[in-house]
């Protein structure tokens, strides 16, 4: 490693960055993610899921009246 990194700090940084980039290109796989719509996810199902998330956010809040009533 000492043979590769000799000279100024900027030169060493550029060499190290190039080495890391080539290693990344060689060994890190590329993953293609497709954004296609799931067949089971209909409009009605999506509406119910968003409603469930909204209700859960409400009940997580400790200032929500129903939650305050339960804690008192």
N, C-alpha and C positions, 0 to 999 in steps of 0.2 A: 504494500500500500504506500510505503514511503517513496518508492520509485515513481508511482503515478502522481502523487501529490507533492510536487516541489515547485517552488516559484511563489508568486504573489497570492494573496488570499482570493482575489477575484478570479485568477486563472485556475486555482484549485477548485473554487466553487463551480466554475463552468465545466471543468472536467468531471467532477463528482456528479453534477446534474446530468451531463451526457451519459455517464455510466449508468446512473439510476434509470434514466429514460429508456436506454436500450434494454436493460434488464426487465423493465416494466413491459415494453413492447414484446419481448420474447416470452415471458412467463405468465403474465396476467391475461386471462381469457376475456374475450369480449362477450357480453351477454346481450342478446337482442330481446327486448321486451315488447310484446305486441299489446296494443291498447284496444283489442277488439272487445266488443260487448259480450258479456256472458249470456248464454241462451236462457237461463232461468231467471235472469234479472229483468223482469218486466217493469213497466212504469209503476204499476200498483205495488210491486215488491219494493222498489226503490223509495216510494212514498212512505211505506211502512217503516223501512229502515231509518230514514231521516227523522221520522216521527219518534221512533224509539230513541235515537241519539238525543233529540231535543228534550224528551222527557227525562232521560237519564241525567243530562246536564242540569235540569231543574232540581232534581232530587239530590244531586251531589252538593248543591249549594246549601250551606248551613243556614242561610237567611231566608230560605223558602218557607212560607207559613206552615205547610204540612210537616216539614222537618223540624221546625221550631216547636210545634205542638208535641211531637213525639219525644223530643229531648227534655222538655220541661217536666 
